[in-house]
């Protein structure tokens, strides 16, 4: 009764092949999803924007450093800043244009 030539043997063999095909399809689909769905694509570098004429001379820029917050930033020399403004570490203000 357990031989491949019997009715039960043929049914058992075809049943396991069907399960194996489904399992293979499931594994293949999952692998493809993981392979292509989890890859990190890096965007192409974009062109840098040109700064206005009054901000192009980096030599005139100032450096603000916050030791308590642990950062440093450069800003144009014509700008002003205010520390602890509205709950932030620092706010920078551009000059008014005339």
Order of alpha helices (4+ residues) and beta strands (2+ residues): alpha-beta-beta-beta-beta
